[in-house]
C-alpha cells in the first residue's frame, strides 16, 4: 500500500520523522508498523503537480484497462508518447506505477492500493 500525506511544511514533518527515527534507533520506542509503511509526503502544491488531471487520467486508465504498452496508452489518451512516458517515469519514481517488460514492450500497471491520509 502507498499512502499519500499532504502537509503544510515538509521540513516540519522531516524534523518529526528524524526525532522518531532517533528514538527507534536508541531503542527508546518500538517501530510503529503503520508508520513504517511507504508514505509520500507532499505539500498541497506538490500534490497538485504530482496528481495533475493528466496523471490521474493516466492512472485511472492503467487501473481500469489492460494496457498493452505505453504507446497504446498514449494513443488511447490522445497524448504524445513522450509526455505519457515522462509522466509514467515520474509516477514510477514514487512507486505509484510499476513497469513490467515483455518482449520489447514496457507495460505499466498498478498493483498496490493508494490511500490519501490527509483527510482520514
Residue pairs with C-beta under 8 A, 6 or more apart in sequence:
1 37
1 38
1 112
1 113
1 114
1 115
2 38
2 39
2 40
2 94
2 95
2 96
2 112
2 113
2 114
2 115
3 37
3 38
3 39
3 40
3 114
3 115
3 116
3 117
4 39
4 40
4 42
4 47
4 114
4 115
4 116
4 117
4 118
5 13
5 39
5 40
5 41
5 42
5 117
5 118
6 42
6 43
6 44
6 47
6 116
6 118
7 13
7 41
7 42
7 43
7 118
8 43
8 44
9 43
10 41
10 42
10 43
10 46
13 41
20 29
20 32
20 35
23 29
24 30
24 31
38 95
39 117
40 50
40 94
40 96
42 50
50 90
50 91
50 94
54 77
54 79
54 83
54 87
55 87
55 90
55 91
57 77
58 73
58 77
58 84
58 87
58 88
58 91
59 91
59 96
59 97
59 110
61 67
61 73
61 76
61 77
62 73
62 97
62 108
62 109
62 110
63 110
65 76
67 73
67 107
67 108
67 109
68 105
68 107
69 105
69 106
69 107
70 81
70 84
70 85
70 88
70 106
70 108
71 81
73 84
73 108
74 80
74 81
74 83
74 84
74 85
77 84
88 97
88 99
88 108
91 97
92 98
92 99
92 108
95 112
96 110
96 114
97 108
97 109
97 110
98 108
98 109
98 110
98 111
99 106
99 107
99 108
99 109
100 106
100 107
100 109
101 107
